[in-house]
Amino acid sequence: IQEEPLDSLSSSVRRQAMETLTQLSHKQPVLGLRERSELVNVCVKSVFSLPSVQAMILTLRRVSALSSEQGVLYHQTLDALQTLLNALFVEDPTPAGLKSILEPLGPWMNSGKAHERARAVNSNVSVLNHTLLTLPFFFPALGLLLGRLILRIGDPDEEIGREALDGITILYTILELQKIVFLPRSNPHWRVLHTLRECRQDPGQALEGYSLIRYVSISPSLFQEFGDFLGPQQVKDLLLAALEGLKSGSEALGKDSGEMMQLASEVTLSVHGCLAVPQIPEIMQAIYVQLSHIQEPRAREVALLPVSLLASSFMTEVVVALLMCPLPLDSNGAEMWRQLILRKPSCDVRDLLDLLLTSLKEKPVTKKGRASIVPLAAASGLCELLSVNSCMGRVRRIYPQLLLALLIQVHYHIGLNLPGRVSSRKDTNKDAQPPAFVPVRWVVKVVKTLLLKMGCSYEATFLEDQGGWDFLEQAENHHRGVSLLARAMVHYSCQELCRILYLLIPLLERGDEKHKITATAFFVELLQMEQVRRIPEEYSLGRMAEGLSHRDPIMKVLSIRGLVILARRTEKTAKVQALLPSMVKGLQSVDGQLVVEAVHSLKTIFKGQDRKLSDSSVYVEMLQVLLPHFSDSREDVRCSCINLYGKVVQKLRSPCTAAMEEQLISTLVPLLLVMQEGNAEVSQKCVKTLFRCSCFMGWELPKRAYSRKPWDNHQQTVAKICKYLFKRKPETQIFFFFQSLEYAKNSRASLRKSSVMFIGNL
């Protein structure tokens, strides 16, 4: 059979092979379900794929001589297939046996070719007729078969429609006949059903007098009459069959598919209320898959109809199912999200947003280390809902919660990959390479969309100009991006800031480190608001003071920033200044970039003082914090720390104590060596800071010590510097030696070279 051509019928081999198989079906042992299903598939494909009999006859060269002969062979082949199908059913007259025969026929019922649909419907009806002889038993795949037959009622080919209607009538008869076992004789339908059972050999004759079945056959809502026989699983199959029919019918049948789509729509409207929770995920997945094959607008509307209908009754289950759509969302997934609120009946937008907010509060990585796409999918769904203007009022209700949840999710998704759950976008040009899907970048996009939809365009532009969007995506700079956003919202007097402020207070103590860092970064900037005066001091000054001893350096720096902001208020200035030693002490062993950030904040406190601190120990400690970062690998950090060091030296008060002198002496060699690295900006800062240090100590370094010219050709300069240091402070020579030795291990060649030269001259 497999060797026979699919485009022509020129011999009786196919028919003879199927007749032989029919004879073999009476022998033992019987075929297993898998073998029977494979056999049916092969035979059905071989026969159904043949061109129509008219087409085959027209292609023959000797039409007059062979046309009638070809027609006979064609009908004999179809009859042989049908006889084989019936024989296979008799071989195993069980629900599973019948299912193995009917399932391979299903796809052919939605073919774009009328003769293939006609053959499939005819075979289904013939098998159903044969089934009447083997009652009673439970009918398998009832919903799927019923749905396929219902759609064929609206077939453009009227003959196919009539035959499909006959099939539904027979199917209903089979189901009614099964009731006879349980139906009492007093029931008025018992006699009719009993008569039908006795007339199985000629069911068509009995059906003519059965008014109920005749009514069912012409009713527009005939599937409602099957309600007694359809459980949730069958209802699901019925709905899936309706979607299956839309896939190929919408394009293959063209304008003539209108009635079929109307029937599919009626099926959906009628059965959605009979579904149960377990069926929802499978239905939503089927809708998503089928949409990829449906382009005709009206057909897509019908296919999407179950989304809004199911959401009105099973919103939680529908949302959970949509959260499982592949990411990033393609046009089909996005349309399903929007369908929730665009079509009537729609789900309650408030409840929908609450569900998404709950998902956005989940961590993308569980305690067992498993990655979850739920928060990212929730962010994607929210982004689609934000495109629907009608729900903006509801979004504003929980805007603060959404914004903070998304910012925390940005932090969680930094560097996070979700292998196996991300699909390539189907909407991109096949020739163009689709951009890589970076989860954190996608969540940042949703944050930006939310801000713009809430009217925060100035804030979004501010972040764009300051590089804040890029900061949000980086692990080391995320808190800076959050701070920039909060600062912009304060600057532009965002209306929602008060709600965000009071929401943040309890959030500061929840979650893990990433959660707390994001919340604290936002909260610190809000301390600039006047409303902060109403907050108890324990939630503002007290919380910032506690943060100074936090194990995370970022939390220390954020706390310093918060205290500096609070120091601007007269009533808090003295209390904050009392915490200066703790602030500076907390910066020891902290990354250079964070140190720069913190010291820039502390400069505000110093500038605001009318006089210099009487106790210079805080300044000395700050100098001790800055000095190790002179050799930082990052140019901006080196430059900033050296510059800040010089500015702090200017704050020192005379006389120069032993502690001050010891600290400044320890600075001389690092400044002299770093000055030789060849970076003009860094060298300039070194010259200024070196001059301030020597002036405060009363030292007169050789003028050439402030020259930025390379030492290569000025060996005398190095010698003069070393000679001066030796005379000025002989006991420090061994200290200078070990300092230079440390720089000889530096990764930058210029520093290694200058340090070796300095050691040699020492």
N, C-alpha and C positions, 0 to 999 in steps of 0.2 A: 504493500500500500504506500509506503514512504517513497518508493522508487517511481511511482506514477506521477506524471506532470500535473502541476496545479492549475495550468492555464488551458488545458484541453482534455477532452474525453474521447479518445480514439479507439479504445478497446474495452473489453468486458473484464479485464483482469481485476480491476478494483472491486467490481461487483462480486466476482467469483470468490475473491479473498474474503469479503465480508460475509458471504453466504457460508463459506467454510467455517469462519469464526462462530457463526450462529449455531452450526451443528456441534462444534466443539463445546459450546456453552452448556450442553446437556451432560458433558462428561465430568468425571471426578479426577482430581480435586478441583474445586471452584477457584477462580482467581481471587487474589487478595485485593484489598481496596486500592492499594497503590498501583498494582498492575492493571486493574480494571479502569482506573482513572486515566492512566497513560494510554491504554488501548482506545478509550473513547476519544481522547484528545487527538490522537493520530488519525482516526477514521473521520472525525468531524472536520478537522482541518483539510483533509484530502478531498472531501466532498463539498463542503461549504465554500472552499476557495475557488471552485470551478466557476467560469463565467456563466451568465444566465443562458438558458437553452436557446433563446433567440440569438444571442451573440455568437454562440458556438455554431449554430446552423448557418448564420450569415458569413462566417469565416471559411466555410467549406467551399472548395472550388466547384464541386458538382452538386450544387444546392438541390436541384430537382430530383436527383437520384438518391441522395442520402439524407435529406432533411427529415423525413418521417422516421427513418431508421435511427438517426441520431437522437430524435425526441424520445423514442422508445427506450433506447439505452440510458438516456439521462434519467427518465422516470424509474427505470429498473434499478439504477444505482442508488437513487434516493430511497426507494422502497427497501433495498437491501440494507442501507444504513439504519432505517427506522426499525426494520425487523431485528437487526442485531441489537439495537438499544433496548428494545422490548425483551429480547431473550436474555440480555445481561441482567435486566431487572428481575426477571423470573428466577434467574440463577441465585440471586441474593435479594429477596423481597423484604429488605429491612430499611429503616430510615437511612442508615449509613450507605447502603447499597444504592438507594435512589439518589442520594446526594452526590455520589461519585459519578453519576450519569448526568444529572442536571447542571452541576457546576461548570463543566467544560462548555456547555451551551450558552452560558450567560454572556460572555463578551461579544458573541456574534449577534446578540439581540440589539446591540447598540452600533452595529456597523453602519458606515456611511453608504453602503450599497444595498439597495432595496431587496435584491434577490437573496443576499446573505441574511438579511433580517427575516425575510419570509421563511427561509429554510429553518432558521433557529426557532422561530415561533411555532412553525408546523411541528418540529421535533418535540418541543416542550409540550404542546397540546396532545400529541400522540402518546407520549409517555404518561401524561396525566390520565388520559383515557384508559390506558392499560392499568394504571394504578387502582382504578375503581374495582378491579377484579380481586384485589388482595387486601381489602379492608378487614378489620380496622387496625390502624397503627398511627403513631404520631408522625405528622408530616414534617420532614426536615427542611431547613432553610426556607421556611414559609415566607418570612418577610422579604428576603431577597428575590424570590421567584415572583411574589405578588407585585413588588415594586417594578420589576422589569416588564411584567405583563401590562400593568397600568400605564406605563409610559408608551407602550406600543399601541395602546388604544388610540392615542393621538397621532399615530404614524401617518405621514402624507399619503402612503399607499393604503387606500381604504380596505383592500382585501386583507392586508396585514392587521389592520385595526379590528376588523370583524373576527378574525381568527384569534387575536389576543383576547377579545371579549369572550369568545367561547372558552378559552383556556381558563379565564377567571371564573366563569360559570361552573366549569368542571371542578376547579379547585375548591370553590365554595361548597359544591355538592359533597366532595370528599370529606371536608371538615364537618359538615352537618351530619353526614352518615355516621361519623364516629361518635356522635352524641347518642345514638340509638342504644348503645350499651347502658348508658346512665339515665336515659330519658324515661320517665314513667309513662305507662300506656294512656294515662288520663290527659297527657299533654296533647293539644290539638295538632302539633306538628308530628307526633309519633307516627300516625298512619301514612302521612306523606313520605316521611323518611324511610319507613319500612317498605313502602312501595318502591322507592328509589333503589333500595338495597336489593330488592327482589329483581329489579330490572337492570342490574349491572351490565348484562350482556348487551343491552341497547339503551344506554343512559340518555342518549339524545331524545328518544321518544318520551321518556318519563319527564325530562326537563321541560318539555313544551307545556305541560299542565301545572308546573310548579310556579305559581305567581310570585312568590317571595324571591326566588332566584332570578326570575325575569326582571323584577323591580331592581334588584341589586345590579343587574347587568347594564342597566341604562341610567342609573343614578349617578350624578356628577360626584357625589361623595361616597362612592361604593366601598372605598377602603374602610369607612367607618363601620360598615356592616361586619367586617372581619374582627372587630374589637374583641369579641369573646375568645378569639383564637390566638390573639397576638399578645405575647408577654413582652417585657422590656427588651429582651434580646431580639425578638422578631421585629419589634418596632424600629430598633436601631438598624437592622438589616434592610427594612423597607425604606428608611431614610437614605441609607447608603446607596441603595439601588437607584433612587431618584437622582442623587448626585452623579452616579456613574453614567446615567443616561444623558446628563447635561454635557459631559466631557466631550463626547464625539458628536452628539446630535446637534449642538449649537452651530458648528461650522459645516458639517457634512450635509445637513438637511436645509441649511439656509433659511429663507423666509418661511418655509413650510414647517419649521420646528416650533412655531408659536404655540400651537395647541399642546405639544408635548411639554413645553416649559410651563404652560398653565397647569397641566396635570401635576408636574413636579412641585409647583408652588402649592397646589392644593394638598398634596401629600404632606409637605412640610408643615403647613398650617394646621393640619388635622392631627398629626401624630406626635408633635413635640411635647405635648402635655403627658403622654403615656410613657415617656422615657424615665429611666432610673439613673441615679448618680453614677454607677460604674460604667455606663455607656458613654458618658459625656466626653472623656479624653479621646476615645477612638473616633467619635464623630467629628470632633474638632480637628483631629489629625487628618481625617479623610477629606474634610473641607479644604484644608490647607494644601494637600496634595493635588486635589482635583482642580483647584484654581489655577495651577500651573498649566493646565491643558485647556482652559476655557478663556477665550478672548472676546467672544460676542458679549456686548454690554448687558443685554437683557438676561442672558444665561448666567452671567456673573452675579447679577442681582438676586436671581433665584438661588444660586449656590450659596450666597452669603446670608440669605434669609434666616437659616437656622441659628446663626450666631446671635442675633438680637433676640430671637424667640426663646432660645435656651437660656440666654442671660437673664431674661425676665423671670425665670423660674429657678435657675441653677447658677446664679451669678458667680459664687465662689468657685464652683467646679469649672466654669467656663474660663475664668481668669487664670486659674491654676493651669488649665490646659494651654492657654495662650502663652503662658510663661515658658512653656517647653518648646516654643517655635525656635528653629535655628536662628542663630545670630551671626552677623547683623541682620535685622529684619529686611526682607525684600518687600516688594510692592504688595504681595499677597498677604504676608503677615501684618503689614502696616494697615492694610484695608480691613482686615478682620478686627484689629483693635478699634479702629474708628467706627466700625459697624456697631459697636456696643452702644454708642450714644447718638449715632446719626439716624438710625432707623427706628421706627416704632413697631412693636413696643420696645423701648430701650430700658436698660437697667438703671437703677438709681445712681446718678453720678456721684453723689456724696459717698454712698457705700463703696462704689468702685474705687474712688480715690483713697478711701480708708484702707481698702485691701492692698492697693499698690504701696501705700505708705508703710503698711506692716511688712511687706516684702522688702522694701528699701531699708528697713531696720535690721535685716538679717545680715550676717557676715558671709562673704562669698567663699570663705574657707571654713569648714567645720572643724571640730576638735580632733577628728580623726585624720585631718589633712586632706579631705576630699573637697575638690572645687565644686562650687554650686553656681549655676548661671542665673538663679532666681533674682538676686538684686539687680544684675545687669539687664535681665529681661524686663524687670519692672520699670527700670529707668527708660528702656526703649519704648515700652508701652505708654509710659507717661508722656514721652516726647511726641508720640502720635496723637494722644488726646489733647495736647496743648495746641495742636493745629486746628482744633475745633473751637471756634470762638464762643459757642453757646455754653461751654462749660467753664469759662474763665472765672465766673463768679464763685463757683464751687471750689476752684483751685485756690483762689485768694483766701478762702476760709482756712486752709491748712498750709498756706504758702510758707510760713516760718518753719514748720516741721519738715516740709518737703525740701526746702533749701538746705537745712542743716543735715538732713539724712543723706542728701546727694553729695554734699561736701565731704562727709565722712566716708561715703562709698568711693569717692575719688581717691581718698587716702588708702582705702583697702585694696583698690584695683591697681595701684602703682606696681608695675613689674609683674602683674598677675596674668598668666596665660590660661586659656580654657581649651586645651586640645580635645578634639573629638566632638565638641559641641558648637563649633563655629563653622558656618557654611560660607562658600564663596557667593558673592552677590550675583543674582541672575539678571539684574537690570543693567549691568555694565556691558559696554561694547566688547564683543568677543575678541576683537583684535587688540584692545587696550588691556594692559595689565591692571587688574583691580588693585586699589590701594590696600595695604596691609591693615587688617582690623586690629586696632590696639584698644583693648577694653577701657583703659583709663581715659584715653582720648575721647571715647564715645560718651562716657559719663560726664566729662567736662563739657561736651557739646550740649548735653541735656541741661546742665547748670546754666549755660549761656542762654539756651532757649527759654528756660523758666524766667530768668531775669528780664529778658526782652519782652516776654508776654506779660509780665507784671509791671511793665512801664519803667524798668531800670536801665534805660539805654545809656544814660550818662555814666552809670557805674560800669557797665560792660565796656564802654569805650575807654574809660580810665584804666581798666585792667589790660586792655589791648595795648595801650600806649606804654604802660609800665612793665609789660612782659608778664603780667600776673597769670594769664592762662597757661603759659609755659611753666611757671613756678608750680602751679597746682599739680602738674603731671610728674613732678620730680620729687623723689623721696627726701632729698636734703633741703628742698625749697618749698615743700607743700605748705608749711605753716606760714611762710611769707606770702604765698598766693592768697591764703585765707585772710591774713591780716590786711592785705591790700584791698580785698573785696569789702571787708568790714569798714575799713577806713574810708573807702569811697562812699559807702552807704551813709556813714556819719556825715561826711562832707556835703553830700547832696540831700541830706535830711530825708532819707527814705521813711515813708509813712509806717512801715511795719517794724521799725527798729525796737519800739517799746515791747511789742509782742515777742520779738526775738530775744530781747534782753531777759525778760522774765521766764522765757522757755529755757534759756541757757543755764540759769542758775542750778537747777537740779541735774542738768545733763553733765555738768562738770565732774561729777563723782561717778558717773556710770561708764560701763564699757571698758575696753582695753586701752593700751597706751595710744594707739592711733585715734581712737574715739576721743580720748581726753585732750590730746594735742590739738585736734581740729576744733573742738569746742572751746578750749582755752584761748586759742589764737583769735577766734572771733570775739569772745567775751572781752578780752583785754582791750580791744579797740573801742568797744562800746562804753568803756569806763569814762570816755570823753563826754558822754551825754549828761545833761543836767539831771535826768531822772535817776542817775546813780546815787544821788544824795539821799533818795528814799530807801535805798537798800541798806540793810543792817551792815555795819562795818565788818562783821565776821565773814560776810560773803564777798567783800571787796578787798579791803586792806588785809584782813586776816587770811583770806585764801591766797593772795599773792605772796604774803610773807611765808606761808607754808611751802609754796612752790620753790622757794630759794634752796631748800634742802632736798628737792626731788632728785631721784637718781637719773632721770633723763635730762641731759643738758639743754634740750630744746625747751623743756618746761621751765628750767631755771631762767633762760633768756626771756621767755614770754612773761614770767613773773616780774623780772626786772623792768621790762617794758610797761607792765601794768602799774608798778609802783611809781615809775617816772611820770606816768599820766596822772596818777592820783596826787603826786607832789605838786601839781599845778594848782591844786585847791589849797587855799590858805590854811584851812583847818587840818589838813593832812600833811603839810610840808614837814613839820618837825618830826612827826612819827616816821615818815619815810626816810628822812636824813639819818635817823637813829638806826635804820636798817642798812645804811651804806656799807659798813664792814662786812655784813653777811652777804650783801650783793656781790661785792668784789671777791670775797673768799670763795663763793660758789662758782666763780669762773675759772678756777684752777683746773688744769687738765681737760679743758673744754676745747672743741675744735676751733681753729682760728677764725673761720667765717662767723661762727656764733659769737666769739669774743668781740669781733669788730662790731657786730650788730648790737651787742649789749653795751659796749663802751660808748657807742654813738648815742644810745639812749641815756646813759649816765651823764654825758656831757651836758644834757639839758638841765640836770640838777645843779651842776657846777656853775653854769651860766646864770642861773637864777639866784645865786647867792650874792649878797651885797659885799661880803668879804670872804677871803679865803679861809678854808678850814683851819682852825687852830691846831687840831691834831692831824699832822701830815701822814700818819701811819696808813690811812686809807689810800692816799696817793701812792705811797711806797708799795703797798700791796698791789695796786693797779699796775704799777710799773713792772712788778714781778710777774704779773699775769701776761702782760704784753710781750716781754722780752723773748720768750721761747719761740714766738711766731715770726721773728725776724728771718728765720731760715725756712719758712713755710714754702712749699713747692708752688703755691698759687701766687702769682704776681700781685693781684689785687689785695690779697690778705697781707703780704709783706708790706706793701706800700701803705695800706691803711694803718697797720699796727705801728709802723715806724713814725708815721705822721701823728697818730694819737699819743704815742709815747712823748713826743716833743711837746705837745699841747699840755699833757699832764705835768711835765717838768715845769712849765710856766706857772702852774698853780702852786708849786712848792714855796714855802715861806722860809726866809732866813731866820736864824743861822742854819747852815748846812750841818745836820747831825751826822753821827757816825753811820747810822742806818741808811740815811739818804746817800752819803758819799759812797758807801759800799755798793749800793744798788746802781748808782750812776757809773762808777768805775767798771762794773761788770758789763756795762753797755758799750764801752768804747771800742773794744776789739770787734764785736759783731757789726757795729756800724762801719768801722773802717774796712772790714772785709766785704760786707754786702755792697758797699759803695763801688767796689771793683767788679761787680757782676756784669756791668755793661748795659744796664737798663737805665735810661736817662731819667725817667720819672722817679724810680726807686732811689737812684743816686742823689737826686735833688732833695728828696725827703730825708735821706741820711745826713746830708750836709747840714740842713737846718737843725735836725735833732741833735747832732753832734755838737754844733755850736751852742745850743741851749744848755746841754749837759755841762760842757766845759766852762761856760760863763757862770752857771750856778755854783759850781765847785771852786771857781776862781782860778782855773787852770788856763794856761796860755799855750795851747798846742801849736806846733809849727804851722805856719800859714799853708804849707803844702799839704797838710793833713786834710784840708778842706777841698783839695783839688780832686776832680773826678777823672783826671787823666790816668790811663793804665800805668801800673807800676813797672811793666816790662822794661821800658826805656828810662825809668826814673828810680833806679835802685837807691839812690841817695835819699829820696823821699822816705822810703821805708826805714832806712837806717836812722834818719833824724827822728822819726816818730818813736821808734823803739828806744833810742837813746834818751828821749825826753821822758818816756814812761818809766824807764829804769831809774833815772835820777829823781823823778817826782815821787815814785812809790816803789822802792826797791823790793819790798816784801810781797808785792803782787805779781812779780815776774812768773813764778811757777803757775799762778792762776791764769795769767794771760796765755802761757804755754799750752795748758790743757784746753782752754777755750779754742785756741787756734787749731789744736789737734782734732777737735770735734768737727770743725768746718772742713778739715782735710778729708773727711768721709762723706761730704755732701755729694749729692747726685749731679750737681752742676759743676762742670769742669772749671769755669772761671773762679768759683769759690775755692775749689781745691788748690788751684794754682796760686792764688793770692795768699791762702793760708800757709802753704809751704814756704813761700817767700818770706812771710812774716815770721815763721818759726826759725828760719835760717838766720834772720837778722837779730832775733831775740838771743 
